[in-house]
């Protein structure tokens, strides 16, 4: 596993790539995280833009207290969540972690998930703000969407960002894993945006970029009377092809 400084460098690269255009996130939208070796993780500070992210904008946070509050029952006031996030910082002088650090903490505990990225991509949100969101989550249009985003995505109904969203994501992801036997690569949140998970930072960048491309194709095809989706058999074939696994490994090495 990469050391803390390398993970910081990877996160800065992720932020620069995802914030390079105004298609994925603007202003303080979106966030990124990377798991460290000692049950802590680095996450973007609240309100900081991806395009302008600097090293001091990455906050080291303890995972366990955040995961514990996600997995317990009961209502917790916003002020308590705010204090929880502040108390979870390794350095009490650091900036406040994003409120979405909660779902980052939980997702980074999944097998082989070392990096998480979340954006408010325009084309993806065009679909997630429409009646066609479930089609986009459960069906596929092109082979590379399967390779980089998975054979299907988790779809999360709109809930208030923060603790309730983190709990809902945890519930929906657990149900997805139980049903499919695999950890999802992408999570779609209605009226909100997309999350990508990966063992490497390049997995996250590729999944978010390909999801946005697929969303553009979906929207364009809908205008022309479609879209026409790939069959389940074709999706399974691409998902299991040896050459596609090789392409994915090559991406991870770049």
N, C-alpha and C positions, 0 to 999 in steps of 0.2 A: 504494500500500500504506500502511496506517495506521502511524503512528509508534509507538515503544516505549511511550509513556505511554498512548496509545489502546488498544494491545493489552493492556496491564495492566488497563485499565478493562474491556475486553471480557471478560477472563478472570475478573475479580472478579464481573462480572455472571453469567457462566456458572456459577461456583461457587455463588453465592447462589441461582440458579434451580434448579440440580440438587440442592443441599443443602437446599432449602426444606422438603421433607417427608422422612420416613424411608423413602420408597419406593425411592429411587435409590441412596443410600449413607448409611451411618452410621459414626460414629467416624472412623477414618482411611481408610475405603474410597474407591476411585475416585481419578481424577486428571484434570487438564486441562493443555493446553499450547497455545502460540501461537508461530508462527514469526516471527522478527525478520529484518531486512533483511540482516544481515551474517553469515549462516550460523550464527546462534545462535538459541536458542528459550527461552521462559519455560515452566517446568513447576512443578507443585505440589511442595512439599517433602514428604519422607517423613513419614508419621504424622499429618499435619495434616488435619483434617476439612474437607470442602467447605463445610459450613454456616458454619464459623467462619474461613474463609480471609481473610487480610489481605494487604496488599501485600508485606510482608516475608516472607511464606510462598511467594512466587513466586521461583524461582531461575533465573538466566540461565545457560544451559549451551551448550557448544560441540557442534555436531552431528557433525562429522567423526570424532572419535575413537570416538564411540559407534557410528556407522554402520560404521566400519572393522572393529570387533570383531564386529559382527553378520555381516558379509559374509565374514569369514575362517573357515577350518575350525579344528578343534581344541578341546580342552577347556580351559576357563579356570576356575580356582578361584573360589569365592564371594568370598574375600578380595580377589582381583584385580579382580573386578567392582566391589566396594565402593570400592576405591581409584580405579578408573577414573572412577566417578561423581563422586567428590570432586575429582579432578584436572580434570574437565571443567567445573567451575564457573568462571565469569568472576571472581567475587568469592570468594576462598578463605575469607572469614569468613561466607559465606552458609550457610544450612541445607543438609543433605544432600538432593540430589534423590531423588525416588522411584525405586526400582529399575526401575519400568516406564518411566522416561525413555528406556530403550533402544528400546522399540518406538515411542515418540513421536518420537524422533529420526529413525528410518527412515521412518515414515509422513509426517512433515512434509516429506520430500523428494519426495513424489509430486506430479504436476501439479495445480495449483490447490488443494492442501491447505494451508491456513494455520492451521487450528485442529483440535484433536483432543480428544475427551472420552471418558472411560471410567467406567462406573458398574457397580454390582452390583445392578441393578434386580431387584426381587422377582419379579414375574410372568415377566420374561424368564428369570431363573434357574430358575424352576419348570420351564420347558420345557428349558433347557440341562442340567438335572439329570435329564432323563427320556429315554426312547428316541425321543421325537418331535423332537429337536433339528434333525435334517436337514430334516424337513418345514417347520419354522418358518423355516429359513434359505433354502430354495430355492423355497418356495411363498408365495402372498400371499392374504390374506383380504379386504382392503378397499382401495379406490382410494388413499386417502391414505397407506397404508403404502408403496405404490409410489412416490408423489410424493416423500415425505420420506426413506424408508429405502432406496430403490432397488428394482429389479425382483427382485433376490435379494441375499442377504448372503453374505459369506465365512463358512464354518464352520471353526473351528480346534479340533482335538482337545485334550483337556487335556494340558498339559505344565507342568513346574515354572515358576512365575513367575520372571522375570529374563531372563538371556541366552537360555536355551533357548526360552522363550516368544517373545522378539523374533525369533529366527531362524525359528521355525515360522510366525509371522505373516507375515514377509517372504516365505517360500516359498509360503504359501497365497495371499497377495495377488497375487504375481507370476503364479501359475497362473490366478487369477481374471481378471486383466487380459488375459492371453494368450488365454483362452477367450472372454471377453465383449467385449473391446475398450474397456472402461470401467473407471475407478477406482471401487471400491466406496464406498458411503456408510456402510455398517454392517458390522462384523465381530463375529461371535458366537463366544465361547470357551466350550467345554463345561465345565460345573462351575465357572464363573468369572464371566462377565459379558459386557458389550457395549462395543464401541468405535464411535464415530461420527466421521466425517471431514467437513470442510467448508471452503469458501473463506471463509466468514464464521462468526462465533461463533453466529449465529442458526440456521445450517444444522445445527450440532451439537446445539443445544438441541432443535430441532424433530425431528431424527432420533431422539434418545434418548427424547423424550416420546412420539412416535408408535409407536416400537417397544414401549414399555411398554404403551400402549393396545392395540396389536395382540396382544401376549402375553396380556393379560387376556381379550380376546375369544377367543383360541385356547383357553385353559384352560377358559373357560366353555362354549365350543362342544363341547369334548371331553367334558365332563360330560354333555352332552345328546345324545351319539352322533356328533358331528362330529369335527373341523371340515370344512366344505365349502369347498374352495379355489376361487379364481378360475381360469378356464382360461388357458392360455398366450396365446391370442389376445386375451383381455380385458386381460391384464397388458401385452402389447405395445401395445395401443391406448391405455391410460392413460399408459404411459411416453412415448408420442410425441405426445400431444394438445397442441395449441398453448395452450389455456386452462390446462392444468396447468402448463406451463412458465411462464406468466404468473403464476400463483399462487405458484410457487416464487420468482420474482424479487421479487414484492411482499413476501414474507416476509423476503428478504434485505435489503430497504430499511428494515425496521422495527427 
